[in-house]
């Protein structure tokens, strides 16, 4: 890494924010076990799941799901049925619908030439444009023609991020992509400012830098990676069957092929469209050994400030964090399935 000390100092503020204390129990399940119900009609429960998801996501293109009902019937054998708002639904199928919904929306955005590229995607592929963008925002913060103090927040944030990006693009993207696997609402720092408008502006700025370059084929490949690991990690489906199901589902939904060899490489977040990550597979990690060590040391230091974790306890955690960001993301479920823990009601 060039200018390593300077880069480390620049990144420290970001890392401190990301690694801050969490309200681990901020959310509580808003569903119950499906005890005492007849759960034999899988197809009916799948239809209930789709209908319930549609209630919360009106624009969901549920008509597309008809083509994969047979595959959904196959993969729900080990799914958990939950009782949610007077309905029996499949917990993991509900999450898969969330993944599909975001995938459909991502493809639509990328295909809309009037709307995309947008956000940071407009400039990120050309470092000269990034530099001009950085200078513009820097001039809004410092110098003779800087904006009024009350208006500098956006430019300060964009100048800060683009400075990191110019110094080391790989590390800058890695740190920003950490927001995609974390639950931002659980971070204590997010609630320190009681001004709802300030938090909304922060989310908009994060969405701006997280809207990055990608293409249709990469979005589809990302979905393939996610649904494959959803099947083997959360639905206890063997790898061969999961791979076949993945190929069939992608063929039916997107008329596209999916190569199974992608599943056994290094999985990383390659891009993002807002808060939806786009995963990809590579033969080797995009992070160099010294970059991994830098991330390792900084995260360990931050965690040690808040816990009594030992090096032996931290290593498996860090290894998982680096190697399986897709699994970390799959632990997230649509927010409507949860309710705020009453003990945190006073923080708003």
C-alpha positions, -999 to +999 in steps of 0.1 A: +000+000+000+013+035-008+012+061+019+004+034+043+005+055+075-016+082+060-041+057+047-044+040+081-051+074+098-076+083+072-095+050+076-095+050+114-126+072+118-146+049+095-135+018+112-144+033+146-179+040+134-184+005+119-169-014+148-188+006+175-209-011+201-240-029+189-274-032+205-273-069+199-309-074+210-323-043+193-348-065+174-371-093+187-389-118+165-424-107+157-435-143+148-442-175+167-435-212+162-461-229+141-472-253+168-504-272+165-510-265+128-513-288+099-481-282+079-485-309+053-496-287+024-463-272+014-476-255-017-503-237+002-478-224+027-455-212-001-484-193-017-492-178+018-455-168+020-456-150-013-488-132-005-475-121+029-443-108+013-464-089-013-484-072+014-452-055+026-436-051-008-463-040-032-440-037-062-427-072-058-430-090-092-446-121-078-459-132-112-423-142-120-422-166-091-448-189-107-421-205-129-402-218-099-430-230-076-419-266-083-383-258-072-396-240-041-416-270-031-384-291-034-362-268-013-386-261+016-384-297+030-362-285+059-375-249+061-391-236+093-428-227+093-435-197+114-468-180+125-467-144+114-497-120+115-523-148+113-504-165+085-483-197+082-452-188+062-418-203+054-391-183+071-363-191+046-385-188+015-396-154+028-359-144+028-354-159-007-383-137-019-364-107-004-333-117-023-353-121-055-371-088-051-338-069-047-323-088-076-352-079-099-350-042-088-312-042-093-315-055-129-342-029-136-321-001-123-290-012-143-311-015-175-326+020-171-301+041-190-317+073-178-314+064-141-281+045-141-252+050-135-260+071-105-244+078-072-207+071-070-211+048-100-211+079-122-174+086-116-158+055-100-144+039-132-123+069-141-098+081-114-095+115-131-133+120-126-130+108-090-102+133-084-123+162-099-152+151-078-130+150-047-116+185-055-152+199-060-163+186-026-130+197-009-135+232-021-170+232-006-154+225+028-122+245+028-110+276+010-123+310+001-155+297-016-165+270+010-201+265+017-218+278+049-210+255+079-245+242+080-242+230+044-208+213+044-218+179+058-224+162+024-193+176+008-172+167+038-184+131+037-178+128+000-144+144+001-134+120+029-146+089+011-130+098-023-097+106-006-096+070+007-107+057-026-079+074-045-053+061-020-064+025-021-096+015-040-097-021-027-096-011+010-120+018+005-146-005-011-140-032+016-147-008+044-178+007+028-191-027+020-189-036+057-221-016+060-239-042+038-233-071+061-240-051+094-273-040+107-267-002+108-297+004+130-281-017+158-249+005+159-251+027+190-234+056+173-263+057+148-286+067+177-264+092+194-278+121+173-315+123+182-322+143+151-341+120+127-332+143+098-295+139+105-297+101+104-317+102+072-290+124+056-264+099+067-283+070+051-286+090+019-249+096+018-241+059+025-265+050-003-247+074-026-212+059-021-227+023-021-243+028-055-214+014-076-207+000-110-221-034-120-238-052-149-267-077-153-246-108-155-229-100-122-262-093-105-275-127-116-243-145-106-246-128-072-281-142-068-268-176-077-242-175-050-267-163-024-294-189-031-269-217-033-254-209+001-289-203+014-298-238+005-268-255+020-264-234+051-300-227+061-320-254+044-296-284+048-297-293+012-267-313-001-242-295-024-250-314-056-288-308-053-283-272-043-261-266-074-287-282-097-315-262-081-295-230-085-289-237-122-326-245-128-339-214-109-316-190-127-324-205-161-362-202-155-361-167-139-334-150-159-329-173-190-293-173-180-267-200-173-249-204-140-216-222-137-212-242-105-174-237-103-181-201-093-194-215-060-161-229-048-138-199-052-132-168-030-166-151-025-164-113-020-186-083-023-177-069-057-201-040-059-234-027-045-265-010-055-275+011-025-276-013+005-279-044-017-245-062-022-234-078-054-212-108-047-187-124-070-162-152-071-125-150-078-096-174-079-078-153-053-088-127-028-087-091-040-071-081-006-034-084-004-018-100+027-007-067+042-042-053+037-058-083+054-033-079+083-041-042+086-079-049+087-072-078+112-052-056+136-076-027+135-108-047+140-091-067+168-081-035+186-115-021+184-132-053+197-107-055+225-117-020+236-152-034+243-147-071+252-123-095+268-119-115+236-087-134+232-066-139+201-076-175+199-113-165+201-109-137+176-091-157+148-121-179+138-144-149+138-121-128+116-115-158+093-153-161+088-157-123+084-131-122+056-140-155+039-178-156+041-194-121+037-222-138+018-230-160+048-230-129+071-254-112+047-277-142+046-282-140+084-302-109+078-340-112+074-366-086+062-371-062+090-409-066+091-404-100+107-391-083+138-402-056+163-381-032+183-371-044+218-392-022+241-362-014+263-348+007+233-380+027+227-364+057+245-335+061+220-358+076+193 
